[in-house]
């Protein structure tokens, strides 16, 4: 049903207002998302604290037109990078808050769904080994799918895990019927983040999976490599300076151990560890006392 002129004008103002107000957003795909599920996602995003998020969907032609008009008024805005990506069934989730928190909300609002015939599998579908609850009269159905089974306690039991559908493959009618028969709902549907926009920068959503611990570990690995290269080349830098200082200290301790008359406070524990007893410092020789002047001869007694 086409939108009326009034609704189009409201939508134009709404999307332009979001682009002016928010400096972060997700470009999301909305395939296989029902209207009730979309309403739940909108409600969850709007009730986030301290910063809410806003979901905005629409026709691609309208969104492109609005973005183009907005960029004419704001030519330096970063949405020039998003414009070529508006293809297919996509929309926006705007926010000024923590992108990781919004991502968690979107992931929490995914719902399980059955595998329909003709749909493309987003994940590998595995049928686990074990009892199926199917009566022995349905053995031929499993044989048609080349699934090894046996009869146990009056029901069909699958012997081994079955990799039914691989990622990217289409689900066939037989596979869909089997999953429905076993009451397996292997897929989950919701808003899928395609790209992340953050104040002019556009990057993959995988970046949000990197925690501070991961970043610190990766930074540490790079520093180690820089330090190793600097040590080989003999170049002093912030990465190599601690190692050069440690090597210099080790050399000083080695000299103190080998040369008994060389001693300093920091080397004392190491000398004690290898059994070197520190010698007492030689007593300073006292300067020879000046000879006392001979007493003056007593005056001759007067006789």
PyMOL commands that set and color helices and strands:
alter all, ss='L'
color gray80, all
select helices_A, chain A and resi 5-21+35-46+60-73+80-83+99-108+136-144+173-181+205-209+212-233+238-258+265-273
alter helices_A, ss='H'
color red, helices_A
select strands_A, chain A and resi 24-29+53-56+90-95+111-113+125-127+130-131+149-152+155-158+162-165+187-189+192-198+201-203
alter strands_A, ss='S'
color yellow, strands_A
deselect
rebuild
show_as cartoon
